[in-house]
Amino acid sequence: MATTAKVAFFRNEFVVDLNDGRHLEQSDLQALANDLYRAGVHACDVEYEWRPGFRMITAGQQVALRAALRHQEQKHQGLSIAA
């Protein structure tokens, strides 16, 4: 089963809840993409949500996060070691 992430924005930080119960907070989009990649989240498994008291993530931030996560996926895709 894929790890999915629900991303919200609160007080200048991205707040992420993973479906396995983990919770991430990060203020930098690139660092968030790195954290999500390490957690096993794929770009297609990221959802954006609004919660009361939170601010909605802009379309530009959504695109930037998915692009950064895809970059991580592609960067590491060719690094597997053949036996």
Helices and strands as residue ranges (DSSP letters): E 3-10, E 13-18, E 23-26, H 29-38, E 41-48, H 59-77
